[in-house]
């Protein structure tokens, strides 16, 4: 009887450990408004608030790539902008002239964000840890369409196989699918 209780407790402990191996969380608001035409979105390069070089650039590329996979979006590249935008500008800090030029060029939404955490955490083994936040704003109304913060810790049960890039890509894909209603 005691052996069964110990076995059950051990099994419960192992299952709990496995389930917690890949923890992630998100806080998000907004859903993509229904429209017969894709939403033209400019993705401002993400600010890198980490010590990992190029984390902002990596996450920007991953998010743009994921948005391109969905017919609901048309990603507008920096080369298509009528005016160059400083790296520090956001939808709320755009001048009225910049905003009007972007709208005239067909840009409907402005997405800016930050990489808050992008590193490997060492405990027993190295685990990727990612934290992201972004906001998408409708340029014509100034209304926030989408605001989210995501975080995740990769699983390292019996050896690490997940990278920061794959963890970031998974978090981004899940959030984009939630936003478009899939």
N, C-alpha and C positions, 0 to 999 in steps of 0.2 A: 504494500500500500504506500509506504513512504517512498519507495523507488519509483512508483508511478507518478507521484506528486513532483518528485525531483525531475523526472523525465519531462513531464508536462511543463514545468517551470522553465527548464532548459530550452525546450522547443519554442515556447512563447518568447523567451529572450532572443533566440536566434532569429525568429520571424520579425520581431521588432527591430532588430539590428539591420536586417536586410531591407525592410521597408523604409528605414530612415537613412539608408545609404545615399539616396539621391533626393535630398530635400530641396524644395523650391517654393517660392511664394511670389505672389503678385498682388498689387492693388491697382485697379484700373477703372476708368470711367469712359463712357461713350460707346456708341455703336455707329458704324458707317451709315450715313443717310442713304436711302435707296435712290438710285439714279440710273438712267439708261446709258449714261456716258461715264467713262472712267474719271476718277478724281485725279487731276494733275497735281502732283505733290513734289515740292522741292524739299530734299532732305539736307539740312545744314550739317556739315561735318560735326560729329559728336565731340563735345569737350571731354578731354581726358583728365579726370581728377584722381588718377592712380599713378603709381610709380612705374607701371608697365609701359614701355615705349610703344607707341602706335596703337594702343588699346582703342582710342576714339576712332581712328581710321578703320580698324578691323570691324568694329561694331557697326559703323556707318555702312560699310560694304555689305555686311551680312543683312542688315535691315533693308537696304535698297534691293538686294537680290531677292529677299523674301517678298517684298512689295511687288516686284516685277512678276512674280509667279502668280499673282492674283489679277484677274481681268478687271477688277474694280478700281485698280490704280494705274496711273501713268506716271512714272518717275521722270521728273525733269532734271536733267544734269546741269551742273554749274556752267558748262559751256553754252547752254541755251538761254541763260539769264541775260536780260538786257543791260544789267549793271552788275559789276562784281560786288559781292557782299563780304563785309569783314567777318572774320571767324567768330567774333563775339556777338554778332547780331542775333536776335531772336525775333519772333513774331511781334512781341510787345515792344521791342525797341526799334522796329523798322520806322524810318521816317515816312510821312505821308507820300512823298515823291517816290521812294523805293517801293512802297506798297502798291501804288497806282501803276508803276512800270511793270511790276511782277504780274498784276492782274491783267494788264493790257497784253502781256506776253502769253497769257493763257494759264498761268499758275493759279490754282484754286486754293491750295493749302500749303502751309509752311510747317515743317516738322523739325524740331530741334531737341537735342537731348544731351545727356552726360553719361559717361561711364564712371561709376562710383567705386566699383571694386572689380578687379580683373587680375587675379593672382592664383598661385598654388599655395594652399594651406597645408602645412605639414603637421600631422599628428603621428599616427602609426605609419601612414603612407601619405603621399601628396595627393590632395584633392583639389580640383579646379573650383574656384569660387568667383562668381560673377554677380555684379549689381549694376543695373541700368535704370535710367528714367528718361522719359521723353514726353513731349507735348506736341500735338498737331492742332494748328489753328486755321480756321477758315479765313482767308485773306479779305474777302469782301465784307464779312460781318464782324470779324474780330472774335468770333465765338470759338471756344475750345471744343474741338470735335473729339479729341482723344487725349487722355492723360494717363500715364501708367508708370509704375515702378516695378521692376522685376528683380528677383534675386534667386540664386540657386547655388547649390553645392553638389558637385559631381559625385557619383558613387565610386567607392574604392573597395568594395567588398571583394576579397580574394584577388587583389591586383587592380591597379588603375588602368583603365582603357579610355577614359573620357578626357578630352582636352578642353581648354577654355573655349576654343572655337566651336567645338561640337555642343558644349553646354550652352553657350550664347545663342547658337543657331536654333537649338531646341526651344529655349525660352522665347526667342523672338517669333519663331514659327507658331508656337502655341498662342501667343498674344495676338498676332496678326489674324489668325483663324478666329479667335474669339471676337475681335473687332469687326470682322466682316460677316460674322454670324454663321460660321461653319463649325 
